[in-house]
Amino acid sequence: MEKARREGNGRPSTLVVRAAPGKKSRAIVRFGPLTLPAAIGRNGRTVIKREGDGATPIAAMRLLYGFRRGERNGRLASELLIKRIRTDMMWCDQPDDPNYNRLVKAPFKPSHEEMERKDGLYDICLVLDWNVTSRARNRGSAIFFHLARPGYEPTAGCVAISARDMRRILPFLRKGTIVQVT
């Protein structure tokens, strides 16, 4: 089994996401000595990511920063910058809008996702550098590392783990940690 690359301080610097056998929307996350179940896109993984395809990009993506629901999560132990979600926060997923794949504020008419979700998936939500620092229209938006639905139901293209597992690994994640989907 491949070992995660480690930083000089001995902490893992790469989180590896591999397809789980038997179901294209399930994955196994390996981070240091931990092996965790995960959900990925309803259409599995892809090397050619497109907006709305329901697939998780096969790529090495850096963690940039995160979000949390303050009323559901107090202060989280992490070296990542974690912003508290406000009711006016949205993420633009309209490819022809200048704000495509960016955080925007309400009111916002073009297509978007609300960050303050009722289902709790974004109660802890980490932004992956997929089409963020270098954007291209229709290459996919809002590719996050967030909390999983019960039963690890498929995502729209993100990587999702249980709240318990997210809290276990969050203290070891930092800006620049690589999430490698293979």
C-alpha positions as protocol buffer text, in pm:
chain_id: "A"
residue {
  index: 1
  type: MET
  ca { x: 0 y: 0 z: 0 }
}
residue {
  index: 2
  type: GLU
  ca { x: 129 y: 342 z: -96 }
}
residue {
  index: 3
  type: LYS
  ca { x: 231 y: 563 z: 197 }
}
residue {
  index: 4
  type: ALA
  ca { x: 123 y: 926 z: 209 }
}
residue {
  index: 5
  type: ARG
  ca { x: 404 y: 1174 z: 151 }
}
residue {
  index: 6
  type: ARG
  ca { x: 514 y: 1339 z: 473 }
}
residue {
  index: 7
  type: GLU
  ca { x: 633 y: 1685 z: 561 }
}
residue {
  index: 8
  type: GLY
  ca { x: 954 y: 1750 z: 752 }
}
residue {
  index: 9
  type: ASN
  ca { x: 757 y: 1741 z: 1079 }
}
residue {
  index: 10
  type: GLY
  ca { x: 636 y: 1386 z: 1010 }
}
residue {
  index: 11
  type: ARG
  ca { x: 277 y: 1482 z: 930 }
}
residue {
  index: 12
  type: PRO
  ca { x: 119 y: 1346 z: 613 }
}
residue {
  index: 13
  type: SER
  ca { x: 111 y: 1608 z: 336 }
}
residue {
  index: 14
  type: THR
  ca { x: -105 y: 1409 z: 93 }
}
residue {
  index: 15
  type: LEU
  ca { x: -451 y: 1269 z: 139 }
}
residue {
  index: 16
  type: VAL
  ca { x: -506 y: 991 z: -120 }
}
residue {
  index: 17
  type: VAL
  ca { x: -857 y: 918 z: -251 }
}
residue {
  index: 18
  type: ARG
  ca { x: -896 y: 586 z: -435 }
}
residue {
  index: 19
  type: ALA
  ca { x: -1203 y: 424 z: -586 }
}
residue {
  index: 20
  type: ALA
  ca { x: -1362 y: 162 z: -362 }
}
residue {
  index: 21
  type: PRO
  ca { x: -1442 y: -171 z: -523 }
}
residue {
  index: 22
  type: GLY
  ca { x: -1800 y: -237 z: -631 }
}
residue {
  index: 23
  type: LYS
  ca { x: -1956 y: 111 z: -649 }
}
residue {
  index: 24
  type: LYS
  ca { x: -1829 y: 399 z: -862 }
}
residue {
  index: 25
  type: SER
  ca { x: -1954 y: 664 z: -617 }
}
residue {
  index: 26
  type: ARG
  ca { x: -1762 y: 524 z: -319 }
}
residue {
  index: 27
  type: ALA
  ca { x: -1398 y: 577 z: -231 }
}
residue {
  index: 28
  type: ILE
  ca { x: -1134 y: 502 z: 27 }
}
residue {
  index: 29
  type: VAL
  ca { x: -936 y: 790 z: 175 }
}
residue {
  index: 30
  type: ARG
  ca { x: -587 y: 721 z: 302 }
}
residue {
  index: 31
  type: PHE
  ca { x: -421 y: 979 z: 526 }
}
residue {
  index: 32
  type: GLY
  ca { x: -112 y: 867 z: 714 }
}
residue {
  index: 33
  type: PRO
  ca { x: -210 y: 550 z: 904 }
}
residue {
  index: 34
  type: LEU
  ca { x: -584 y: 617 z: 861 }
}
residue {
  index: 35
  type: THR
  ca { x: -806 y: 449 z: 603 }
}
residue {
  index: 36
  type: LEU
  ca { x: -1152 y: 607 z: 585 }
}
residue {
  index: 37
  type: PRO
  ca { x: -1467 y: 543 z: 380 }
}
residue {
  index: 38
  type: ALA
  ca { x: -1580 y: 826 z: 152 }
}
residue {
  index: 39
  type: ALA
  ca { x: -1835 y: 928 z: -106 }
}
residue {
  index: 40
  type: ILE
  ca { x: -1739 y: 1077 z: -442 }
}
residue {
  index: 41
  type: GLY
  ca { x: -1932 y: 1188 z: -749 }
}
residue {
  index: 42
  type: ARG
  ca { x: -2244 y: 998 z: -856 }
}
residue {
  index: 43
  type: ASN
  ca { x: -2067 y: 924 z: -1185 }
}
residue {
  index: 44
  type: GLY
  ca { x: -1740 y: 820 z: -1026 }
}
residue {
  index: 45
  type: ARG
  ca { x: -1412 y: 981 z: -1128 }
}
residue {
  index: 46
  type: THR
  ca { x: -1300 y: 1149 z: -1448 }
}
residue {
  index: 47
  type: VAL
  ca { x: -988 y: 1293 z: -1607 }
}
residue {
  index: 48
  type: ILE
  ca { x: -1199 y: 1534 z: -1816 }
}
residue {
  index: 49
  type: LYS
  ca { x: -1411 y: 1724 z: -1563 }
}
residue {
  index: 50
  type: ARG
  ca { x: -1706 y: 1926 z: -1694 }
}
residue {
  index: 51
  type: GLU
  ca { x: -1959 y: 2143 z: -1511 }
}
residue {
  index: 52
  type: GLY
  ca { x: -2254 y: 1935 z: -1392 }
}
residue {
  index: 53
  type: ASP
  ca { x: -2114 y: 1593 z: -1497 }
}
residue {
  index: 54
  type: GLY
  ca { x: -2147 y: 1449 z: -1146 }
}
residue {
  index: 55
  type: ALA
  ca { x: -1790 y: 1317 z: -1148 }
}
residue {
  index: 56
  type: THR
  ca { x: -1495 y: 1378 z: -917 }
}
residue {
  index: 57
  type: PRO
  ca { x: -1184 y: 1504 z: -1098 }
}
residue {
  index: 58
  type: ILE
  ca { x: -883 y: 1272 z: -1105 }
}
residue {
  index: 59
  type: ALA
  ca { x: -622 y: 1524 z: -998 }
}
residue {
  index: 60
  type: ALA
  ca { x: -389 y: 1648 z: -727 }
}
residue {
  index: 61
  type: MET
  ca { x: -573 y: 1940 z: -563 }
}
residue {
  index: 62
  type: ARG
  ca { x: -435 y: 2163 z: -289 }
}
residue {
  index: 63
  type: LEU
  ca { x: -647 y: 2253 z: 12 }
}
residue {
  index: 64
  type: LEU
  ca { x: -700 y: 2630 z: 10 }
}
residue {
  index: 65
  type: TYR
  ca { x: -923 y: 2715 z: 309 }
}
residue {
  index: 66
  type: GLY
  ca { x: -1250 y: 2605 z: 465 }
}
residue {
  index: 67
  type: PHE
  ca { x: -1593 y: 2697 z: 596 }
}
residue {
  index: 68
  type: ARG
  ca { x: -1789 y: 2595 z: 904 }
}
residue {
  index: 69
  type: ARG
  ca { x: -2139 y: 2638 z: 1036 }
}
residue {
  index: 70
  type: GLY
  ca { x: -2079 y: 2830 z: 1357 }
}
residue {
  index: 71
  type: GLU
  ca { x: -2403 y: 2734 z: 1530 }
}
residue {
  index: 72
  type: ARG
  ca { x: -2328 y: 2365 z: 1467 }
}
residue {
  index: 73
  type: ASN
  ca { x: -1950 y: 2374 z: 1509 }
}
residue {
  index: 74
  type: GLY
  ca { x: -1756 y: 2578 z: 1757 }
}
residue {
  index: 75
  type: ARG
  ca { x: -1394 y: 2656 z: 1693 }
}
residue {
  index: 76
  type: LEU
  ca { x: -1234 y: 2377 z: 1494 }
}
residue {
  index: 77
  type: ALA
  ca { x: -878 y: 2259 z: 1556 }
}
residue {
  index: 78
  type: SER
  ca { x: -699 y: 2325 z: 1226 }
}
residue {
  index: 79
  type: GLU
  ca { x: -411 y: 2514 z: 1074 }
}
residue {
  index: 80
  type: LEU
  ca { x: -637 y: 2592 z: 778 }
}
residue {
  index: 81
  type: LEU
  ca { x: -813 y: 2925 z: 761 }
}
residue {
  index: 82
  type: ILE
  ca { x: -1173 y: 2827 z: 840 }
}
residue {
  index: 83
  type: LYS
  ca { x: -1436 y: 3095 z: 782 }
}
residue {
  index: 84
  type: ARG
  ca { x: -1773 y: 3096 z: 952 }
}
residue {
  index: 85
  type: ILE
  ca { x: -2057 y: 3054 z: 703 }
}
residue {
  index: 86
  type: ARG
  ca { x: -2301 y: 3343 z: 687 }
}
residue {
  index: 87
  type: THR
  ca { x: -2653 y: 3326 z: 546 }
}
residue {
  index: 88
  type: ASP
  ca { x: -2555 y: 3545 z: 248 }
}
residue {
  index: 89
  type: MET
  ca { x: -2270 y: 3318 z: 130 }
}
residue {
  index: 90
  type: MET
  ca { x: -2311 y: 3140 z: -203 }
}
residue {
  index: 91
  type: TRP
  ca { x: -2082 y: 2973 z: -455 }
}
residue {
  index: 92
  type: CYS
  ca { x: -2132 y: 3063 z: -823 }
}
residue {
  index: 93
  type: ASP
  ca { x: -2163 y: 2763 z: -1057 }
}
residue {
  index: 94
  type: GLN
  ca { x: -2278 y: 2955 z: -1367 }
}
residue {
  index: 95
  type: PRO
  ca { x: -1998 y: 2903 z: -1625 }
}
residue {
  index: 96
  type: ASP
  ca { x: -2067 y: 3221 z: -1824 }
}
residue {
  index: 97
  type: ASP
  ca { x: -2072 y: 3447 z: -1516 }
}
residue {
  index: 98
  type: PRO
  ca { x: -1755 y: 3643 z: -1427 }
}
residue {
  index: 99
  type: ASN
  ca { x: -1787 y: 3505 z: -1071 }
}
residue {
  index: 100
  type: TYR
  ca { x: -1781 y: 3142 z: -1190 }
}
residue {
  index: 101
  type: ASN
  ca { x: -1636 y: 2910 z: -923 }
}
residue {
  index: 102
  type: ARG
  ca { x: -1609 y: 3189 z: -668 }
}
residue {
  index: 103
  type: LEU
  ca { x: -1768 y: 3274 z: -336 }
}
residue {
  index: 104
  type: VAL
  ca { x: -2041 y: 3537 z: -387 }
}
residue {
  index: 105
  type: LYS
  ca { x: -2289 y: 3720 z: -166 }
}
residue {
  index: 106
  type: ALA
  ca { x: -2667 y: 3725 z: -178 }
}
residue {
  index: 107
  type: PRO
  ca { x: -2863 y: 3852 z: -348 }
}
residue {
  index: 108
  type: PHE
  ca { x: -2715 y: 3673 z: -650 }
}
residue {
  index: 109
  type: LYS
  ca { x: -2927 y: 3579 z: -952 }
}
residue {
  index: 110
  type: PRO
  ca { x: -2700 y: 3347 z: -1159 }
}
residue {
  index: 111
  type: SER
  ca { x: -2687 y: 2976 z: -1072 }
}
residue {
  index: 112
  type: HIS
  ca { x: -2520 y: 2909 z: -737 }
}
residue {
  index: 113
  type: GLU
  ca { x: -2500 y: 2684 z: -434 }
}
residue {
  index: 114
  type: GLU
  ca { x: -2592 y: 2811 z: -90 }
}
residue {
  index: 115
  type: MET
  ca { x: -2311 y: 2754 z: 157 }
}
residue {
  index: 116
  type: GLU
  ca { x: -2550 y: 2739 z: 452 }
}
residue {
  index: 117
  type: ARG
  ca { x: -2712 y: 2409 z: 355 }
}
residue {
  index: 118
  type: LYS
  ca { x: -3001 y: 2266 z: 550 }
}
residue {
  index: 119
  type: ASP
  ca { x: -2869 y: 1908 z: 508 }
}
residue {
  index: 120
  type: GLY
  ca { x: -2546 y: 1985 z: 697 }
}
residue {
  index: 121
  type: LEU
  ca { x: -2307 y: 1869 z: 421 }
}
residue {
  index: 122
  type: TYR
  ca { x: -2115 y: 2197 z: 440 }
}
residue {
  index: 123
  type: ASP
  ca { x: -2112 y: 2219 z: 820 }
}
residue {
  index: 124
  type: ILE
  ca { x: -1739 y: 2157 z: 763 }
}
residue {
  index: 125
  type: CYS
  ca { x: -1642 y: 2227 z: 403 }
}
residue {
  index: 126
  type: LEU
  ca { x: -1287 y: 2258 z: 269 }
}
residue {
  index: 127
  type: VAL
  ca { x: -1219 y: 2424 z: -66 }
}
residue {
  index: 128
  type: LEU
  ca { x: -1005 y: 2223 z: -308 }
}
residue {
  index: 129
  type: ASP
  ca { x: -803 y: 2405 z: -572 }
}
residue {
  index: 130
  type: TRP
  ca { x: -995 y: 2263 z: -864 }
}
residue {
  index: 131
  type: ASN
  ca { x: -1046 y: 2536 z: -1123 }
}
residue {
  index: 132
  type: VAL
  ca { x: -1011 y: 2804 z: -854 }
}
residue {
  index: 133
  type: THR
  ca { x: -668 y: 2970 z: -883 }
}
residue {
  index: 134
  type: SER
  ca { x: -668 y: 2915 z: -1258 }
}
residue {
  index: 135
  type: ARG
  ca { x: -1026 y: 2911 z: -1389 }
}
residue {
  index: 136
  type: ALA
  ca { x: -1162 y: 2784 z: -1717 }
}
residue {
  index: 137
  type: ARG
  ca { x: -1530 y: 2797 z: -1813 }
}
residue {
  index: 138
  type: ASN
  ca { x: -1719 y: 2466 z: -1777 }
}
residue {
  index: 139
  type: ARG
  ca { x: -1428 y: 2284 z: -1607 }
}
residue {
  index: 140
  type: GLY
  ca { x: -1629 y: 2231 z: -1289 }
}
residue {
  index: 141
  type: SER
  ca { x: -1704 y: 2435 z: -981 }
}
residue {
  index: 142
  type: ALA
  ca { x: -1752 y: 2390 z: -608 }
}
residue {
  index: 143
  type: ILE
  ca { x: -1527 y: 2084 z: -577 }
}
residue {
  index: 144
  type: PHE
  ca { x: -1508 y: 2058 z: -200 }
}
residue {
  index: 145
  type: PHE
  ca { x: -1397 y: 1813 z: 68 }
}
residue {
  index: 146
  type: HIS
  ca { x: -1701 y: 1807 z: 296 }
}
residue {
  index: 147
  type: LEU
  ca { x: -1925 y: 1596 z: 517 }
}
residue {
  index: 148
  type: ALA
  ca { x: -2096 y: 1286 z: 382 }
}
residue {
  index: 149
  type: ARG
  ca { x: -2465 y: 1204 z: 377 }
}
residue {
  index: 150
  type: PRO
  ca { x: -2576 y: 901 z: 579 }
}
residue {
  index: 151
  type: GLY
  ca { x: -2478 y: 582 z: 396 }
}
residue {
  index: 152
  type: TYR
  ca { x: -2216 y: 774 z: 196 }
}
residue {
  index: 153
  type: GLU
  ca { x: -2463 y: 866 z: -77 }
}
residue {
  index: 154
  type: PRO
  ca { x: -2295 y: 1007 z: -390 }
}
residue {
  index: 155
  type: THR
  ca { x: -2188 y: 1370 z: -422 }
}
residue {
  index: 156
  type: ALA
  ca { x: -2212 y: 1600 z: -725 }
}
residue {
  index: 157
  type: GLY
  ca { x: -1832 y: 1569 z: -770 }
}
residue {
  index: 158
  type: CYS
  ca { x: -1687 y: 1641 z: -426 }
}
residue {
  index: 159
  type: VAL
  ca { x: -1513 y: 1410 z: -180 }
}
residue {
  index: 160
  type: ALA
  ca { x: -1711 y: 1354 z: 141 }
}
residue {
  index: 161
  type: ILE
  ca { x: -1634 y: 1177 z: 470 }
}
residue {
  index: 162
  type: SER
  ca { x: -1816 y: 1139 z: 801 }
}
residue {
  index: 163
  type: ALA
  ca { x: -1820 y: 1425 z: 1051 }
}
residue {
  index: 164
  type: ARG
  ca { x: -1632 y: 1205 z: 1299 }
}
residue {
  index: 165
  type: ASP
  ca { x: -1355 y: 1132 z: 1047 }
}
residue {
  index: 166
  type: MET
  ca { x: -1335 y: 1497 z: 938 }
}
residue {
  index: 167
  type: ARG
  ca { x: -1280 y: 1602 z: 1300 }
}
residue {
  index: 168
  type: ARG
  ca { x: -1009 y: 1333 z: 1337 }
}
residue {
  index: 169
  type: ILE
  ca { x: -802 y: 1455 z: 1042 }
}
residue {
  index: 170
  type: LEU
  ca { x: -876 y: 1830 z: 1046 }
}
residue {
  index: 171
  type: PRO
  ca { x: -601 y: 1912 z: 1301 }
}
residue {
  index: 172
  type: PHE
  ca { x: -344 y: 1765 z: 1058 }
}
residue {
  index: 173
  type: LEU
  ca { x: -461 y: 1949 z: 747 }
}
residue {
  index: 174
  type: ARG
  ca { x: -312 y: 2279 z: 640 }
}
residue {
  index: 175
  type: LYS
  ca { x: -316 y: 2510 z: 340 }
}
residue {
  index: 176
  type: GLY
  ca { x: -137 y: 2324 z: 62 }
}
residue {
  index: 177
  type: THR
  ca { x: -215 y: 1971 z: 181 }
}
residue {
  index: 178
  type: ILE
  ca { x: -269 y: 1770 z: -138 }
}
residue {
  index: 179
  type: VAL
  ca { x: -590 y: 1577 z: -197 }
}
residue {
  index: 180
  type: GLN
  ca { x: -486 y: 1326 z: -464 }
}
residue {
  index: 181
  type: VAL
  ca { x: -778 y: 1157 z: -640 }
}
residue {
  index: 182
  type: THR
  ca { x: -650 y: 857 z: -836 }
}
